[in-house]
Amino acid sequence: SILDAHYNPPPPPPPPPEEPVPTRPPLPLEVDEMEEEAPLQQSNPIGFAAHQLHQEAKQWEDRDNDMVAAAKRMAKLMMQMSKFARGEEGEVTSKKDFIKTARSIAKESEEVVKIARQVADACTDRRMATTLRQSLEAIPTIATQLKIIAAVKASRQGGEDPEADKEATEMLTDNAQNLMKAVSDVLYATEAASIRVPPASREAISGLTWVKRSPREKTSLIS
């Protein structure tokens, strides 16, 4: 019909307003627990000892220094052990992990001792070489003891004899403090002895470049 020919349908309704897409909140930054404030020595002596070693080791760049890198790993692993021993949540979640972590620490200590011995053998200063050898002598024994004590602590933790667990914790504490201190001493002794390693001997010792982080001063170079 004439009316149908001139019929114009009404315009479609406007689309609903678009709702803004919610933005995803940024992921929280991963915090390195070793950079946080040191645990209290009285309440967490193992964590305190681990933190102290890390603070000592972080004076040097670890990119081209295998000894410093190993020392930092030891400190982090010991911090993980301290959390499990205190019943806190962390990367060590079982007694099996606890024992395995102790073995990893002992393995890292072997790297420290190996490099230190190479430097002591190559150092032309007898006094420095002797000091370095004396510093590293105790590490293999302490590291072996750590593996044994960790197994004892794991067997007693959460058991029916709280006194036995306390005794194992005390043994672990003494061991951890001694090991972290020994590695710290070796770091300083190795850096000092490295200065007196002749160029002809440097090629045999790789991955031991001492570069202070602050100030960024290269104190000695062996590469």
C-alpha positions as CSV (number, residue, x, y, z in Angstrom):
1,S,0.0,0.0,0.0
2,I,1.0,3.7,-0.2
3,L,1.4,3.8,3.5
4,D,3.6,0.7,3.5
5,A,5.8,2.2,0.8
6,H,6.6,5.3,2.8
7,Y,7.0,3.6,6.1
8,N,10.4,4.1,7.8
9,P,11.2,1.8,10.7
10,P,12.3,3.5,13.8
11,P,16.1,3.6,14.4
12,P,17.5,0.8,16.5
13,P,18.1,1.6,20.1
14,P,21.6,2.8,21.0
15,P,23.9,0.1,22.3
16,P,24.4,-0.1,26.1
17,P,27.3,1.9,27.3
18,E,30.5,-0.2,27.5
19,E,31.6,-1.0,31.0
20,P,35.3,-0.3,31.6
21,V,37.3,-3.5,31.7
22,P,38.7,-3.8,35.2
23,T,42.5,-3.5,35.3
24,R,44.4,-6.3,36.8
25,P,46.3,-5.2,39.9
26,P,50.1,-5.3,39.5
27,L,51.8,-8.5,40.8
28,P,53.5,-7.9,44.1
29,L,57.2,-7.5,43.8
30,E,59.2,-10.5,44.9
31,V,61.1,-9.6,48.0
32,D,64.4,-11.2,48.7
33,E,64.3,-12.3,52.3
34,M,68.0,-11.9,52.6
35,E,67.7,-8.2,51.9
36,E,65.1,-7.7,54.7
37,E,66.0,-6.7,58.2
38,A,68.1,-9.2,60.0
39,P,66.3,-11.7,62.3
40,L,66.9,-11.1,66.0
41,Q,69.9,-13.1,67.2
42,Q,68.3,-14.1,70.5
43,S,65.1,-15.5,69.0
44,N,66.4,-16.8,65.6
45,P,70.2,-17.3,65.9
46,I,70.4,-19.6,62.8
47,G,68.6,-17.0,60.6
48,F,70.8,-14.3,62.1
49,A,74.0,-16.2,61.3
50,A,72.7,-16.8,57.7
51,H,71.9,-13.1,57.3
52,Q,75.3,-12.0,58.6
53,L,77.1,-14.2,56.0
54,H,74.9,-12.8,53.2
55,Q,75.7,-9.3,54.3
56,E,79.4,-10.0,54.3
57,A,79.3,-11.7,50.9
58,K,77.1,-9.0,49.3
59,Q,80.1,-6.5,49.6
60,W,81.4,-8.1,46.4
61,E,79.8,-8.7,43.0
62,D,79.0,-12.3,42.5
63,R,78.7,-12.3,38.7
64,D,82.4,-13.2,38.2
65,N,83.2,-14.6,41.6
66,D,82.1,-18.2,42.2
67,M,83.2,-18.1,45.8
68,V,81.0,-15.1,46.6
69,A,78.1,-16.7,44.7
70,A,78.5,-20.0,46.6
71,A,78.6,-18.1,50.0
72,K,75.4,-16.3,49.2
73,R,73.6,-19.6,48.2
74,M,74.8,-21.1,51.5
75,A,73.3,-18.2,53.4
76,K,70.0,-18.5,51.6
77,L,69.8,-22.2,52.1
78,M,70.6,-21.8,55.8
79,M,67.9,-19.3,56.2
80,Q,65.4,-21.8,54.7
81,M,66.6,-24.4,57.2
82,S,66.1,-21.9,60.0
83,K,62.5,-21.4,59.1
84,F,61.7,-25.1,59.0
85,A,63.4,-25.6,62.3
86,R,61.2,-22.9,63.8
87,G,58.1,-24.3,62.3
88,E,57.6,-21.5,59.9
89,E,56.4,-21.7,56.3
90,G,59.0,-21.6,53.6
91,E,60.7,-23.4,50.7
92,V,61.6,-26.3,53.0
93,T,58.4,-28.1,53.6
94,S,59.3,-31.5,54.8
95,K,61.9,-33.3,56.9
96,K,63.3,-34.8,53.6
97,D,63.7,-31.3,52.2
98,F,65.4,-30.2,55.4
99,I,68.0,-33.0,55.1
100,K,68.4,-32.3,51.4
101,T,69.0,-28.6,52.1
102,A,71.7,-29.4,54.6
103,R,73.4,-31.5,51.9
104,S,73.2,-28.7,49.5
105,I,74.9,-26.3,51.9
106,A,77.7,-28.9,52.4
107,K,78.1,-29.1,48.6
108,E,78.3,-25.4,48.3
109,S,81.0,-25.3,51.0
110,E,83.1,-27.7,48.9
111,E,83.2,-25.1,46.2
112,V,84.3,-22.4,48.6
113,V,87.1,-24.7,50.0
114,K,88.2,-25.7,46.5
115,I,88.7,-22.2,45.3
116,A,90.3,-21.1,48.6
117,R,92.9,-23.9,48.4
118,Q,93.8,-22.9,44.8
119,V,94.4,-19.4,45.9
120,A,96.4,-20.5,49.0
121,D,98.6,-22.7,46.8
122,A,99.3,-19.9,44.3
123,C,99.7,-17.1,46.8
124,T,103.4,-15.9,47.1
125,D,102.9,-14.4,50.5
126,R,103.5,-17.2,53.0
127,R,101.7,-15.5,55.9
128,M,98.6,-14.8,53.8
129,A,98.6,-18.3,52.4
130,T,98.9,-19.8,55.9
131,T,96.1,-17.6,57.2
132,L,93.9,-18.8,54.4
133,R,94.6,-22.4,54.9
134,Q,93.9,-22.1,58.6
135,S,90.6,-20.4,57.9
136,L,89.4,-23.1,55.6
137,E,90.5,-26.1,57.6
138,A,87.4,-26.3,59.7
139,I,84.8,-26.0,56.9
140,P,84.8,-29.6,55.7
141,T,84.3,-31.0,59.2
142,I,81.6,-28.5,60.1
143,A,79.8,-29.2,56.8
144,T,79.9,-32.9,57.4
145,Q,78.5,-32.4,60.9
146,L,75.7,-30.3,59.5
147,K,74.4,-33.2,57.4
148,I,74.4,-35.5,60.5
149,I,72.8,-32.9,62.8
150,A,70.1,-32.1,60.2
151,A,69.2,-35.7,60.1
152,V,69.0,-35.9,63.9
153,K,66.9,-32.7,64.0
154,A,64.5,-33.9,61.4
155,S,64.0,-37.2,63.2
156,R,63.2,-35.4,66.5
157,Q,61.2,-32.4,65.3
158,G,57.6,-32.7,66.3
159,G,58.3,-35.9,68.2
160,E,57.2,-36.9,71.6
161,D,60.4,-35.9,73.3
162,P,60.6,-32.1,73.3
163,E,63.9,-32.1,75.2
164,A,65.5,-34.2,72.5
165,D,64.2,-31.8,69.9
166,K,65.6,-28.9,71.9
167,E,69.0,-30.5,72.1
168,A,69.1,-31.1,68.4
169,T,68.1,-27.5,67.8
170,E,71.0,-26.3,70.0
171,M,73.4,-28.5,68.1
172,L,72.1,-27.1,64.8
173,T,72.4,-23.6,66.0
174,D,76.0,-24.0,67.1
175,N,76.9,-25.7,63.8
176,A,75.2,-23.0,61.7
177,Q,76.9,-20.2,63.5
178,N,80.3,-21.9,63.2
179,L,79.9,-22.6,59.5
180,M,78.6,-19.2,58.5
181,K,81.5,-17.5,60.4
182,A,84.1,-19.9,58.9
183,V,82.9,-19.1,55.3
184,S,82.9,-15.4,56.1
185,D,86.5,-15.6,57.3
186,V,87.5,-17.5,54.2
187,L,86.0,-14.8,52.0
188,Y,88.2,-12.1,53.5
189,A,91.3,-14.3,53.6
190,T,90.9,-15.3,50.0
191,E,90.4,-11.8,48.8
192,A,93.6,-10.7,50.7
193,A,95.6,-13.6,49.4
194,S,94.4,-13.1,45.8
195,I,96.4,-9.9,45.6
196,R,99.6,-11.9,45.9
197,V,98.8,-14.4,43.2
198,P,101.3,-13.9,40.3
199,P,99.8,-13.3,36.8
200,A,101.3,-16.6,35.6
201,S,99.1,-18.5,38.1
202,R,95.9,-16.6,37.5
203,E,94.9,-18.5,34.4
204,A,94.5,-21.7,36.5
205,I,92.0,-20.0,38.8
206,S,88.8,-19.0,37.0
207,G,85.7,-17.2,38.3
208,L,87.3,-15.2,41.1
209,T,87.1,-11.5,40.3
210,W,86.9,-9.4,43.4
211,V,84.9,-6.2,42.7
212,K,83.5,-4.2,45.6
213,R,79.9,-3.2,45.2
214,S,80.2,0.0,47.1
215,P,82.4,1.7,46.2
216,R,82.6,-0.1,42.9
217,E,86.3,-0.7,43.2
218,K,88.2,-3.7,41.8
219,T,90.5,-4.7,44.7
220,S,92.1,-7.6,42.9
221,L,91.6,-9.6,39.7
222,I,92.0,-13.3,39.0
223,S,90.4,-14.5,35.8
